């Protein structure tokens, strides 16, 4: 299918979804406002329980609220139901086009679960359907209780949120909570509210007694819908804010945002009631907002030091894209004049993959990510050429501790987000060396790092040529970087406190330069196959090559 057509389909689908949502939620807000502001009629009028006078758009309106059965029903009667139905239909259309039909790119995160595309879609549909029956059952069975159904509904939302977060990508999990709540809202309208109103209307037209308990039941479901509206609106826009669904604490952040939406709605529902206390609501809202900001602030396991290296602003600003990023990795040599030893040696070797070599795995990227039609993109985690393994980091693990080393380079290492992939996927840098993250795509990315020793961050890269420079000050192997918006985009960054490291080239070879005579432990690391260690003494007899052998899985 033509990418321009699919983009327009997505645009029109989103636009329609927003239009229907505004109509539905707008009517919910309006009628809820009416119910709050109705006053007893100034004069006795048959069947009238409240009246209200409004001015809008140059018109003067007199609105009366009547009970069914008080008098003959007028011939013109408008039902507010299709706004809800079309909001849900358009929402499921977007769920299908964005999350189901893209080979699970946005639906699945391999760091979260090992679900296949089909399994994730089945889990999504089944859980959404099942959640309605559980929610509806709670209110059918315990609806007359004061607190119990609210607690059970909260635990249902908590359980569903945890389930989605532990099985889908963070972005998909948030969207699924929103569409789950929206499903409940729409079915409340079509299963409870509208049928109750129709039954009361039929009783009134038949001239018999009208069961007004049906109206109270419908009003209760309508009130629940009113409180769900703001949490649903948040989840609709959440994909633009990866500091929420891309955070390690995405579950408590989601629950706090749902609570914030409910409290805001509650405040507007009761603020005109002088008898009900509203101060506690405003205080809670005022506390929740800074709490959310604090929770999403970058976490750090390190103390800031005076020696923290910050790249000069002018250098970072004028730094162009490095045409050969891998060359930076392979030529990290320690300057000879910085070492105490007069005689320096090199370590040469290769990294091989024995056994079955996995076939190249094609990545089904969205069409907007491909630079040309028909382009095939393969998974770059395992790159093998004639049995030799690429993208392996090799470094001196032990034996280098007493060697004087130069300070880290001041020139930033560049890690690019291009065509929805990190380039390079695997990188190695010095601790204290600036790293510039770049967005070379014309659409939204973000950079989220997962660290144990360094300062983590989660930063939006909203437009083409966005740049952000960070420094990792402590040795850590490895720092994980990903894009939460596009969860297949991942990179691994090894951070070393010394310069005795390198990466294998396309033929699996590596070279570590500038080591004095001594005994060393050399370690190799691969993203899929893990680590291997070997010991070596310098100088090597007859210049022997080291060989690290991984076994294919």
Backbone torsions as a table, in degrees:
resi	resn	phi	psi	omega
1	UNK	NA	138.3	-177.2
2	UNK	-60.8	133.5	-176.2
3	UNK	-64.4	-34.6	178.4
4	UNK	-63.7	-38.7	178.6
5	UNK	-65.4	-44.1	-179.1
6	UNK	-66.2	-36.1	177.8
7	UNK	-64.6	-41.8	178.3
8	UNK	-67.4	-36.6	177.8
9	UNK	-61.8	-42.7	178.2
10	UNK	-65.4	-43.7	-179.9
11	UNK	-61.2	-49.6	-178.3
12	UNK	-65.8	-36.3	177.4
13	UNK	-63.7	-43.6	178.4
14	UNK	-64.9	-42.3	-178.9
15	UNK	-61.9	-47.0	179.1
16	UNK	-61.5	-41.3	-179.9
17	UNK	-60.0	-43.0	179.3
18	UNK	-67.0	-41.9	179.4
19	UNK	-60.6	-49.1	179.8
20	UNK	-64.0	-39.8	-179.7
21	UNK	-64.2	-40.5	177.6
22	UNK	-62.4	-44.4	-179.8
23	UNK	-62.0	-42.6	-177.1
24	UNK	-70.9	-53.8	-176.7
25	UNK	-68.8	-33.9	177.1
26	UNK	-61.2	-43.4	178.0
27	UNK	-67.1	-35.3	177.1
28	UNK	-62.6	-46.6	179.1
29	UNK	-62.6	-43.0	-175.1
30	UNK	-64.9	-49.6	-177.8
31	UNK	-68.3	-33.0	175.4
32	UNK	-65.7	-39.0	177.0
33	UNK	-63.7	-41.4	178.6
34	UNK	-59.9	-48.8	-178.3
35	UNK	-58.7	-35.4	-179.5
36	UNK	-71.6	-36.0	-170.4
37	UNK	-97.9	-4.9	177.0
38	UNK	-60.0	138.3	176.7
39	UNK	-114.6	154.0	176.0
40	UNK	-56.9	142.2	-177.8
41	UNK	-59.8	143.0	-179.1
42	UNK	-67.6	-29.6	176.4
43	UNK	-129.4	155.7	-177.4
44	UNK	-66.6	119.7	179.0
45	UNK	-131.8	132.9	-174.5
46	UNK	-62.1	124.8	175.1
47	UNK	77.4	-5.8	-178.3
48	UNK	-87.1	121.8	-179.3
49	UNK	-102.9	-13.3	179.2
50	UNK	-167.5	156.7	176.7
51	UNK	-145.1	158.3	-176.0
52	UNK	-152.0	143.0	180.0
53	UNK	-118.7	128.4	-174.7
54	UNK	-128.1	152.1	171.7
55	UNK	-124.0	128.2	179.4
56	UNK	-158.4	134.0	174.6
57	UNK	58.6	33.0	179.4
58	UNK	82.1	4.7	-179.8
59	UNK	-114.0	155.4	179.4
60	UNK	-115.1	125.4	-172.5
61	UNK	-119.8	134.9	171.5
62	UNK	-115.2	117.0	-175.6
63	UNK	-114.9	132.9	177.9
64	UNK	-120.9	141.6	174.2
65	UNK	-104.7	123.8	-177.0
66	UNK	-120.6	158.7	174.0
67	UNK	-92.8	146.9	174.2
68	UNK	-60.4	139.7	174.3
69	UNK	94.7	-4.3	-178.3
70	UNK	-75.5	-31.7	179.1
71	UNK	-160.4	178.0	-176.9
72	UNK	-63.0	136.8	-179.3
73	UNK	-71.6	134.1	179.7
74	UNK	-66.3	155.7	-178.0
75	UNK	-71.2	-32.4	179.9
76	UNK	-93.0	116.6	-177.4
77	UNK	-140.7	125.1	-178.8
78	UNK	-102.4	133.0	178.5
79	UNK	-106.1	125.9	177.5
80	UNK	-91.5	84.7	-178.7
81	UNK	-137.1	-32.1	-175.2
82	UNK	-73.6	-25.0	175.6
83	UNK	-59.6	-43.1	179.2
84	UNK	-66.7	-45.3	-177.1
85	UNK	-61.4	-46.0	-176.5
86	UNK	-73.2	-27.0	173.6
87	UNK	-63.6	-44.8	179.8
88	UNK	-69.2	-41.3	179.4
89	UNK	-60.2	-46.9	179.8
90	UNK	-67.3	-32.7	177.1
91	UNK	-65.6	-43.4	176.7
92	UNK	-68.8	-31.0	174.4
93	UNK	-61.4	-45.1	178.5
94	UNK	-67.3	-37.8	176.7
95	UNK	-58.9	-41.6	179.4
96	UNK	-69.0	-45.6	-175.9
97	UNK	-73.1	-34.5	-175.6
98	UNK	-90.9	-40.9	-171.5
99	UNK	-105.5	-31.7	-176.3
100	UNK	-91.2	-39.0	-169.4
101	UNK	-94.1	8.9	-178.7
102	UNK	-111.2	35.3	-179.7
103	UNK	57.9	24.2	175.6
104	UNK	77.5	16.0	-177.5
105	UNK	-57.1	-47.7	-178.1
106	UNK	-88.4	-16.3	-176.0
107	UNK	-83.0	-35.2	-170.2
108	UNK	-113.6	144.4	171.2
109	UNK	-130.0	115.5	-176.3
110	UNK	-62.6	-22.4	177.1
111	UNK	-73.9	-15.6	-175.9
112	UNK	-99.6	-48.9	-178.7
113	UNK	-152.1	168.6	-179.0
114	UNK	-104.9	25.0	-179.9
115	UNK	-64.1	143.7	170.8
116	UNK	-81.1	170.3	178.9
117	UNK	-58.2	-48.7	-179.1
118	UNK	-62.8	-41.9	179.4
119	UNK	-63.6	-40.4	-179.1
120	UNK	-66.0	-40.8	178.4
121	UNK	-64.7	-44.6	179.3
122	UNK	-62.7	-42.6	178.0
123	UNK	-61.8	-42.4	-179.6
124	UNK	-60.5	-53.2	-176.8
125	UNK	-63.4	-45.4	-177.9
126	UNK	-62.4	-44.0	-177.2
127	UNK	-67.6	-40.3	179.2
128	UNK	-62.5	-41.7	179.1
129	UNK	-67.8	-47.5	-177.2
130	UNK	-61.9	-37.1	-177.3
131	UNK	-60.5	-35.7	179.2
132	UNK	-63.7	-44.6	-177.9
133	UNK	-65.8	-35.1	177.6
134	UNK	-69.3	-47.8	179.0
135	UNK	-59.5	-48.2	-178.6
136	UNK	-63.6	-38.7	178.8
137	UNK	-63.9	-38.2	178.3
138	UNK	-58.3	-46.9	-175.4
139	UNK	-80.0	-24.4	173.1
140	UNK	-70.5	-40.8	-175.4
141	UNK	-83.4	-38.4	-171.4
142	UNK	-121.5	15.9	-175.9
143	UNK	-61.0	-23.9	-179.0
144	UNK	-84.1	-11.6	177.7
145	UNK	-76.6	156.6	-175.3
146	UNK	-80.1	-54.4	-171.8
147	UNK	-106.6	-30.7	-171.9
148	UNK	-56.3	-49.0	-177.7
149	UNK	-63.9	-30.8	177.8
150	UNK	-68.4	-42.3	178.2
151	UNK	-64.7	-43.7	179.5
152	UNK	-63.8	-38.5	177.7
153	UNK	-65.1	-40.8	177.4
154	UNK	-60.2	-46.7	-178.9
155	UNK	-66.9	-29.8	175.4
156	UNK	-66.2	-45.0	177.5
157	UNK	-63.5	-42.0	178.3
158	UNK	-61.4	-47.5	-179.3
159	UNK	-64.2	-42.8	179.0
160	UNK	-65.0	-40.9	179.4
161	UNK	-61.9	-46.8	179.4
162	UNK	-62.8	-40.6	-179.6
163	UNK	-63.4	-47.8	179.9
164	UNK	-65.0	-41.6	-177.9
165	UNK	-64.8	-33.9	-178.3
166	UNK	-85.3	-2.1	-178.8
167	UNK	-127.9	-19.9	-178.1
168	UNK	-122.0	172.6	173.4
169	UNK	-64.8	156.9	-179.6
170	UNK	-58.7	-41.8	179.3
171	UNK	-61.7	-45.6	179.8
172	UNK	-66.6	-36.3	-179.3
173	UNK	-61.8	-44.9	179.6
174	UNK	-63.5	-44.4	179.1
175	UNK	-61.6	-38.6	-178.7
176	UNK	-67.5	-35.9	175.5
177	UNK	-64.4	-41.0	178.2
178	UNK	-62.9	-46.0	-177.8
179	UNK	-73.7	-25.3	174.0
180	UNK	-65.5	-48.3	178.1
181	UNK	-63.1	-40.2	179.1
182	UNK	-64.6	-36.2	176.9
183	UNK	-62.4	-44.9	176.8
184	UNK	-58.9	-43.8	-177.6
185	UNK	-61.8	-47.0	-177.8
186	UNK	-66.5	-42.4	179.4
187	UNK	-70.0	-28.6	170.7
188	UNK	-58.4	-41.8	180.0
189	UNK	-66.3	-49.0	-170.9
190	UNK	-85.1	-24.7	-178.0
191	UNK	-96.8	-30.5	-174.2
192	UNK	-117.8	-56.4	-169.9
193	UNK	-67.9	-54.7	-177.8
194	UNK	-64.6	-47.3	178.1
195	UNK	-58.7	-39.1	178.8
196	UNK	-64.2	-42.2	179.3
197	UNK	-66.0	-40.7	179.5
198	UNK	-64.5	-39.9	-179.5
199	UNK	-66.0	-41.5	177.9
200	UNK	-65.3	-39.7	178.8
201	UNK	-62.7	-42.6	179.3
202	UNK	-64.9	-39.1	177.8
203	UNK	-63.8	-39.3	179.3
204	UNK	-67.2	-41.9	-179.8
205	UNK	-67.5	-30.9	178.6
206	UNK	-75.8	-10.5	178.5
207	UNK	81.1	6.8	180.0
208	UNK	-93.7	-175.7	178.3
209	UNK	-68.0	144.1	-179.3
210	UNK	-102.7	129.4	179.4
211	UNK	-82.3	95.9	-176.0
212	UNK	-75.0	-10.0	174.6
213	UNK	-65.4	-27.3	175.8
214	UNK	-62.4	-40.3	178.2
215	UNK	-65.4	-38.4	178.2
216	UNK	-65.9	-37.6	177.8
217	UNK	-64.4	-45.3	178.4
218	UNK	-63.6	-39.1	179.5
219	UNK	-63.8	-35.6	178.7
220	UNK	-64.5	-43.9	178.0
221	UNK	-66.9	-37.2	178.5
222	UNK	-64.1	-38.3	178.2
223	UNK	-65.8	-38.7	176.1
224	UNK	-60.9	-43.9	178.0
225	UNK	-58.2	-40.0	-178.8
226	UNK	-60.7	-37.7	-179.5
227	UNK	-77.9	-21.3	177.6
228	UNK	-78.9	-17.7	-168.9
229	UNK	-59.1	-50.7	-175.4
230	UNK	-67.8	-40.4	172.2
231	UNK	-59.0	-38.0	179.0
232	UNK	-66.1	-41.8	179.0
233	UNK	-61.6	-40.8	177.7
234	UNK	-59.3	-47.8	-177.6
235	UNK	-64.3	-28.8	177.2
236	UNK	-63.1	-34.6	-177.5
237	UNK	-102.2	0.8	-172.0
238	UNK	-64.6	-27.6	-176.9
239	UNK	-64.9	-13.7	177.1
240	UNK	-87.1	-3.0	-172.5
241	UNK	-132.4	78.5	-177.5
242	UNK	-67.7	-8.6	174.4
243	UNK	-67.5	-10.6	176.3
244	UNK	-98.0	-69.7	-176.1
245	UNK	-73.5	-15.5	178.3
246	UNK	-93.2	1.4	-178.3
247	UNK	-86.1	155.0	177.7
248	UNK	-63.4	-29.9	-179.0
249	UNK	-99.3	40.8	-174.6
250	UNK	-63.5	-27.6	178.6
251	UNK	-70.1	-55.6	177.7
252	UNK	-62.4	-31.4	177.2
253	UNK	-63.9	-44.3	178.7
254	UNK	-61.7	-46.4	-178.3
255	UNK	-64.6	-38.3	178.4
256	UNK	-67.5	-36.8	177.9
257	UNK	-69.0	-37.2	174.8
258	UNK	-63.3	-45.2	178.2
259	UNK	-61.4	-41.3	178.8
260	UNK	-60.5	-43.9	178.7
261	UNK	-63.2	-41.8	179.3
262	UNK	-64.0	-43.0	-179.2
263	UNK	-66.8	-40.1	177.8
264	UNK	-61.9	-44.3	179.0
265	UNK	-63.4	-39.7	-179.2
266	UNK	-65.2	-39.2	179.2
267	UNK	-60.6	-45.9	-179.8
268	UNK	-68.3	-26.2	178.6
269	UNK	-73.8	-29.2	-173.9
270	UNK	-116.7	0.4	-171.1
271	UNK	-65.2	-20.9	178.9
272	UNK	-92.1	0.1	178.9
273	UNK	-94.2	106.5	-174.7
274	UNK	-67.3	-22.0	-175.4
275	UNK	-79.0	-23.5	-177.0
276	UNK	-94.9	137.2	-179.0
277	UNK	-77.0	131.7	-177.3
278	UNK	-115.6	-10.8	-175.6
279	UNK	-62.4	-40.8	-177.8
280	UNK	-63.0	-31.8	178.4
281	UNK	-67.3	-46.5	-179.4
282	UNK	-64.1	-38.3	178.5
283	UNK	-65.0	-43.1	179.7
284	UNK	-64.0	-44.3	177.6
285	UNK	-60.5	-43.4	179.9
286	UNK	-63.8	-28.0	178.0
287	UNK	-83.6	-34.3	-176.9
288	UNK	-66.8	-40.2	-175.7
289	UNK	-62.5	-52.3	176.2
290	UNK	-64.5	-29.1	176.5
291	UNK	-62.5	-44.1	178.0
292	UNK	-63.5	-41.4	178.9
293	UNK	-64.1	-41.1	179.3
294	UNK	-65.6	-43.1	-178.7
295	UNK	-62.7	-36.0	-176.4
296	UNK	-90.1	0.8	176.9
297	UNK	-67.6	148.2	179.9
298	UNK	-57.5	133.7	177.8
299	UNK	-88.9	154.3	-179.1
300	UNK	-144.1	138.1	175.4
301	UNK	-107.1	11.8	-176.9
302	UNK	-126.0	153.6	175.0
303	UNK	-91.3	137.7	178.0
304	UNK	-64.4	137.3	-178.5
305	UNK	-117.1	159.9	-179.6
306	UNK	-68.1	-23.5	-177.3
307	UNK	-87.5	8.5	179.3
308	UNK	-59.4	126.7	-176.8
309	UNK	-90.5	125.9	177.1
310	UNK	-118.1	124.8	-179.3
311	UNK	-64.8	143.8	175.8
312	UNK	-63.4	136.9	-174.5
313	UNK	-57.6	-38.8	-177.1
314	UNK	-67.0	-36.8	179.9
315	UNK	-67.5	-41.7	-179.7
316	UNK	-67.4	-40.9	-176.4
317	UNK	-65.4	-39.2	-175.5
318	UNK	-93.9	3.5	-177.7
319	UNK	-71.0	121.1	178.5
320	UNK	-83.8	172.6	178.6
321	UNK	-71.5	125.6	-180.0
322	UNK	-67.0	122.0	-177.3
323	UNK	-70.2	-17.5	-179.5
324	UNK	-139.5	84.4	-175.3
325	UNK	-63.1	-38.2	-177.1
326	UNK	-65.2	-28.6	-178.9
327	UNK	-63.1	-29.9	177.5
328	UNK	-62.0	-35.5	-177.2
329	UNK	-74.7	-40.7	-171.1
330	UNK	-78.8	-24.1	-174.8
331	UNK	-106.0	25.1	176.2
332	UNK	-76.3	84.1	-178.6
333	UNK	-107.4	146.1	176.5
334	UNK	-80.5	128.0	177.3
335	UNK	-59.1	132.5	-174.0
336	UNK	-60.7	-38.0	-175.3
337	UNK	-66.1	-14.7	-178.8
338	UNK	-87.1	-9.2	-176.4
339	UNK	-101.9	146.6	-177.3
340	UNK	-74.9	-33.7	-176.4
341	UNK	-69.7	139.6	179.3
342	UNK	-81.8	-35.2	-178.8
343	UNK	-103.6	122.3	-177.1
344	UNK	-116.8	148.7	-176.3
345	UNK	-128.1	163.1	178.5
346	UNK	-116.0	152.5	173.6
347	UNK	-112.1	122.4	178.3
348	UNK	-110.9	150.2	176.5
349	UNK	-175.4	-178.7	177.3
350	UNK	-137.5	158.5	174.3
351	UNK	-121.1	125.9	-176.9
352	UNK	-121.0	159.4	176.0
353	UNK	-119.3	113.5	-179.7
354	UNK	-94.2	155.9	178.8
355	UNK	88.0	-155.5	-176.3
356	UNK	-71.5	129.2	174.4
357	UNK	-91.0	121.2	-178.4
358	UNK	-62.5	139.3	179.1
359	UNK	-66.5	151.7	178.8
360	UNK	-57.4	133.0	-178.6
361	UNK	-103.3	118.9	-179.5
362	UNK	-74.4	138.9	176.2
363	UNK	-101.3	121.4	-179.9
364	UNK	-84.5	79.0	-178.8
365	UNK	-77.2	152.1	172.0
366	UNK	-57.2	149.6	-174.3
367	UNK	-62.5	-29.1	179.9
368	UNK	-65.1	-19.4	-177.6
369	UNK	-85.7	-14.9	-174.9
370	UNK	-91.1	137.3	-177.8
371	UNK	-77.6	-21.0	179.9
372	UNK	-150.4	155.6	179.8
373	UNK	-66.7	140.7	177.8
374	UNK	79.2	-0.8	179.7
375	UNK	-68.2	132.7	179.7
376	UNK	-106.7	125.0	-179.8
377	UNK	-109.2	131.5	-178.9
378	UNK	-110.4	151.7	176.4
379	UNK	-61.5	128.4	-175.2
380	UNK	-99.5	12.0	-179.6
381	UNK	-66.4	-40.0	-179.1
382	UNK	-119.4	107.3	178.2
383	UNK	-116.0	111.8	-174.8
384	UNK	-124.0	134.2	175.8
385	UNK	-134.6	113.2	-178.2
386	UNK	53.8	42.7	176.5
387	UNK	81.3	0.5	-179.2
388	UNK	-103.1	141.5	-169.5
389	UNK	-105.2	129.1	178.8
390	UNK	-97.2	168.9	177.3
391	UNK	61.6	34.7	174.0
392	UNK	-104.7	130.0	176.5
393	UNK	-91.9	131.3	179.8
394	UNK	-125.0	132.5	-178.0
395	UNK	-151.8	165.6	176.3
396	UNK	-82.8	115.8	-177.8
397	UNK	-86.0	-43.1	-178.8
398	UNK	-137.1	152.0	176.9
399	UNK	106.7	-11.0	-176.9
400	UNK	-97.9	0.0	-166.6
401	UNK	-61.8	-31.1	-176.4
402	UNK	-95.7	7.9	-178.1
403	UNK	-90.6	129.5	174.2
404	UNK	-71.0	132.3	-178.5
405	UNK	-124.1	153.8	179.9
406	UNK	-74.2	164.3	175.6
407	UNK	-66.1	160.6	-179.2
408	UNK	-66.9	156.4	178.5
409	UNK	-62.7	146.4	176.5
410	UNK	-88.8	-17.4	179.6
411	UNK	-74.2	124.8	-177.2
412	UNK	-64.9	140.8	169.3
413	UNK	-83.9	135.8	-174.2
414	UNK	-105.1	129.4	176.9
415	UNK	-121.2	114.4	-169.1
416	UNK	-103.4	142.3	169.9
417	UNK	-102.5	104.7	-172.6
418	UNK	-137.7	130.3	-178.2
419	UNK	54.3	38.8	177.5
420	UNK	63.0	29.6	175.2
421	UNK	-139.3	151.9	171.9
422	UNK	-82.9	134.4	179.1
423	UNK	-132.9	114.0	-0.9
424	UNK	-78.7	163.5	179.0
425	UNK	-76.8	-33.5	179.8
426	UNK	-122.2	132.7	-177.4
427	UNK	-138.7	157.0	176.2
428	UNK	-138.0	131.9	-175.4
429	UNK	-139.6	171.0	173.2
430	UNK	-86.3	145.5	171.5
431	UNK	-62.1	129.5	-176.7
432	UNK	93.0	-7.7	177.8
433	UNK	-82.6	131.4	179.2
434	UNK	-63.3	143.9	174.6
435	UNK	-123.3	123.5	178.9
436	UNK	-103.3	119.4	175.5
437	UNK	-92.1	134.3	-174.3
438	UNK	-126.5	142.0	169.5
439	UNK	-108.7	106.1	178.8
440	UNK	-93.0	0.0	178.1
441	UNK	-91.5	159.8	-176.9
442	UNK	-92.6	20.4	179.3
443	UNK	-139.7	176.2	-168.4
444	UNK	-70.9	129.0	167.4
445	UNK	-129.1	172.9	166.9
446	UNK	-145.1	163.4	176.9
447	UNK	-119.7	117.8	176.6
448	UNK	-119.4	126.3	179.2
449	UNK	-109.3	146.2	175.3
450	UNK	-117.4	115.0	-174.7
451	UNK	-128.8	161.1	173.6
452	UNK	-110.2	-32.2	-174.7
453	UNK	-118.1	-27.6	-177.4
454	UNK	-96.9	176.8	179.8
455	UNK	-80.1	122.3	178.0
456	UNK	-87.9	162.4	178.8
457	UNK	-155.3	161.8	179.4
458	UNK	-142.6	99.2	-168.3
459	UNK	-123.4	135.3	177.8
460	UNK	-75.8	140.9	173.4
461	UNK	-121.4	81.6	-163.7
462	UNK	-75.2	-20.8	-173.6
463	UNK	-145.3	170.4	-178.9
464	UNK	-59.6	137.2	179.3
465	UNK	70.3	16.2	170.6
466	UNK	-62.8	140.2	-179.1
467	UNK	-136.8	143.2	173.3
468	UNK	-145.6	134.1	-177.9
469	UNK	-111.9	130.4	-179.8
470	UNK	-129.8	161.6	178.3
471	UNK	-128.5	129.0	173.1
472	UNK	-100.1	115.5	-170.1
473	UNK	-93.4	-13.0	-177.8
474	UNK	-119.1	147.6	177.9
475	UNK	-64.3	131.0	-179.7
476	UNK	-157.9	128.9	-178.7
477	UNK	-131.0	102.6	5.4
478	UNK	-127.2	161.6	169.7
479	UNK	-88.0	128.9	179.1
480	UNK	-95.7	131.5	175.2
481	UNK	-120.9	142.7	178.4
482	UNK	-151.3	166.5	171.7
483	UNK	-107.0	116.2	-178.5
484	UNK	-71.1	-25.2	178.5
485	UNK	-69.1	-39.4	178.4
486	UNK	-122.1	87.4	-165.7
487	UNK	-65.5	-9.5	176.3
488	UNK	-81.1	-13.7	-178.0
489	UNK	-80.4	111.2	-176.2
490	UNK	-140.6	152.0	175.6
491	UNK	-144.9	154.0	177.2
492	UNK	-120.6	130.1	-177.7
493	UNK	-122.7	115.5	175.7
494	UNK	-90.6	130.8	-176.8
495	UNK	-115.9	121.9	-175.9
496	UNK	-118.4	145.8	177.7
497	UNK	-88.7	-1.1	179.7
498	UNK	-134.3	169.5	-177.8
499	UNK	-95.8	9.5	-173.4
500	UNK	-91.7	69.3	179.4
501	UNK	-150.6	162.6	178.1
502	UNK	-163.2	-176.9	176.6
503	UNK	-132.6	151.4	178.9
504	UNK	-71.4	144.9	177.4
505	UNK	-86.5	-170.2	-176.9
506	UNK	-63.7	-26.3	179.1
507	UNK	-94.6	12.5	176.9
508	UNK	79.4	3.6	-176.6
509	UNK	-86.7	156.5	176.5
510	UNK	-147.9	162.4	179.8
511	UNK	-151.1	126.0	174.5
512	UNK	-113.2	123.8	-172.4
513	UNK	-110.5	160.6	167.5
514	UNK	80.8	32.0	-179.6
515	UNK	-103.3	134.3	176.0
516	UNK	-76.7	174.0	178.5
517	UNK	-59.6	137.4	179.9
518	UNK	162.7	-180.0	178.8
519	UNK	-105.3	132.8	-173.5
520	UNK	-135.0	151.5	169.3
521	UNK	-108.1	125.1	-177.8
522	UNK	-108.7	134.3	-179.3
523	UNK	-121.5	142.7	172.7
524	UNK	-116.8	149.0	179.8
525	UNK	-136.7	132.3	174.2
526	UNK	-128.6	144.4	-174.6
527	UNK	-57.6	-35.7	-177.0
528	UNK	-99.9	-42.0	-169.5
529	UNK	-95.1	-5.4	173.0
530	UNK	85.3	-148.4	-171.9
531	UNK	-115.8	151.8	171.9
532	UNK	-136.3	144.2	179.3
533	UNK	-120.5	146.2	172.5
534	UNK	-143.8	151.7	176.2
535	UNK	-104.6	146.6	-179.0
536	UNK	-146.3	146.0	175.8
537	UNK	-114.2	134.1	178.3
538	UNK	-109.5	137.2	2.5
539	UNK	-76.3	149.3	177.9
540	UNK	-77.0	142.8	177.6
541	UNK	-69.6	128.4	176.0
542	UNK	58.5	20.7	176.7
543	UNK	61.4	39.2	-176.4
544	UNK	-63.2	146.3	176.7
545	UNK	-87.2	143.5	171.8
546	UNK	-85.6	145.7	177.0
547	UNK	-132.7	123.1	172.5
548	UNK	-101.5	125.6	-175.5
549	UNK	-116.6	115.1	174.1
550	UNK	-97.0	151.9	177.8
551	UNK	-103.5	129.7	178.9
552	UNK	-65.0	145.4	-178.9
553	UNK	-96.1	NA	NA
